[in-house]
Structures are given as C-alpha cells and as structure tokens.
C-alpha cells in the first residue's frame, strides 16, 4: 500500500508559477513510477506528466511541455511538479498517482492522492 498526499495548490495569475508536492508513505517508493494527472470541471481526468522510479525517464502531455517539470526525491519519498507560465486552461484539481510503470492512462495507476486545486486567473 502507498498513501499519497498532495500539497502546493492555490490561486495564481496567468504567467505565474506553482510547485506541487506529493508525499508518499509506505514501502518501496522508488519502485513506483509516479504520475501527475488533472481534472477540470466537467472534463475527464487527463494525464499531465509521469516519471520512472529511478527518475531517469519522464514524459509529458504536449500542452505542458516546456512549462512543467516533474521530478522526484526518493530520499524524501516525494514527487514534485514545477509549473511555470501557467495558463487559465491549467485550472484543475491535480492528483498524484503511483503505479508499477510509467503510464499515460489514468486507469493504469494503482494509488491516488486526494488532489489539490490549482486555479489560474486571467
């Protein structure tokens, strides 16, 4: 079992930055790939970024490439999402998730956090 707790969400103006954190408890954090996914009101949950257990591989959805960076610190059992140049369309609840491999599909992740709200004003 892995428990995940997100933090760092909030209200920011367009063009601003936020850093989300996801603290994990449980065993073998480094054996899990981690993902960030988001869900806007009235929309399906969508993939944002994922990182391998070692941190050597990462992948992003096209709309955030060059603006968002996913990273992890396995000594702290924490994964991060640095979000720069935020846009109003980035407004959503952001979730971190853990799974055995890097995935783009939300359905493949095994463990989920409770989510943190990110609101970008224009």
C-alpha positions, 0 to 999 in steps of 0.5 A: 500500500502507498498513501499519497498526499498532495500539497502546493495548490492555490490561486495564481495569475496567468504567467505565474508559477506553482510547485506541487508536492506529493508525499508518499508513505509506505514501502518501496517508493522508488519502485513506483513510477509516479504520475501527475494527472488533472481534472477540470470541471466537467472534463475527464481526468487527463494525464499531465506528466509521469516519471520512472522510479529511478527518475531517469525517464519522464514524459509529458502531455504536449500542452505542458511541455516546456512549462512543467517539470516533474521530478522526484526525491526518493530520499524524501519519498516525494514527487514534485511538479514545477509549473511555470507560465501557467495558463487559465486552461491549467485550472484543475484539481491535480492528483498524484498517482503511483503505479508499477510503470510509467503510464499515460492512462489514468486507469493504469495507476494503482494509488491516488492522492486526494488532489489539490486545486490549482486555479489560474486567473486571467 
